[in-house]
């Protein structure tokens, strides 16, 4: 059985041997939650019967929704089916938990959806709650798309989903076939009609995936989680550095920028006494200036506040506001400007993986 909300019109037309025009109508009906048992204008009965016989519209199971008291931030915790495969029963076991975050943008009524691409993650970054879970499984295309549909359904009149960021649970470039297809569905005018330029895929740094992303989705922005611009520190924080050094990752990111013309987002989570000192600020500025020279575009630097995973087992501490300001100031003096990334919702554990890790 094909999960219909995870299919583009082209995929649907191929799977059921129907015309592309009919497939577009059916995809549009699925994403607007129309009942496929009803006739659809300009779709032949025989086509609709074929799609109904071989396809279905599975739903995610919402376990918990937490709304921030501070702003319109929301965190949704879903329970996945055990396999998530189209055709598998949704109730074939307790499944695993994953999360989605609705992030308010500066303009009132506009939201970005932070989606998960895997349940858990194999890459084990030391500062990440998801990394502590290990990899449970990849999310399917429909499970990625459904996170955005779910958020959209909860919006009020006049509100809308502006963008999507792959920065929830998991390493999206380790589930790249499905992530690429999910983005195609999200951008398709018959489906979620999201502007590809408002989508960012954040990676800890898999060079071949970065290059493929540039080839296949040249309008989608790249996000890099750096950990530290100093090799020895990055290696301690991000085991992936043993396989792909920051130099190799940045070479791929330069190629990405040259191919797409897009400046990447660089994310750095500041950890007290680990990567927030002056030497780290200068090393990051060096990397950013070198990148700009080679790629022709400047990276957009996002400095994130660390959210404690739990007080006993967590070896890291959030950098003080003063220290964070000094870090930014050092960067500014080097001619590198940083964004203070949205850090609302801290009352509902805003950092990636935290809600699922707490269950
Ligand atoms: S930061 Fe990203 S890549 Fe690293 S463990 Fe967490 S989810 Fe995986």
Boltz pocket constraint, residues with backbone or C-beta under 6 A from the ligand:
constraints:
  - pocket:
      binder: B
      contacts: [[A, 120], [A, 121], [A, 122], [A, 123], [A, 124], [A, 125], [A, 128], [A, 129], [A, 130], [A, 131], [A, 132], [A, 168], [A, 169], [A, 170], [A, 171], [A, 203], [A, 204], [A, 225], [A, 352]]
      max_distance: 6.0
